[in-house]
């Protein structure tokens, strides 16, 4: 059991990438990852600017987010890293 219940940025990024694997709207990501709208905006902005996640417009006005190949590679690395840490 972890000493603090707060998640690290790495864990949050991993959760966002995991939840959005099949293409997910911002609201679903927000609720599944348990974050506020402003927090999710910040993280999605960062992930998009780094090329880990892309906006995939499906319909109007709905927008879905999906990890890139680079994002999926990062998710795999995060999962391996978390496994090593226990």
Secondary structure, 3 states (H helix, E strand, C coil): CCCCCCCCHHHHHHHHHHHCCCCEEHHHHHHHHCCCHHHHHHHHHHHHHCCCEEEEECCCCCEEEEECHHHHHHHHHHHHHHHHHC
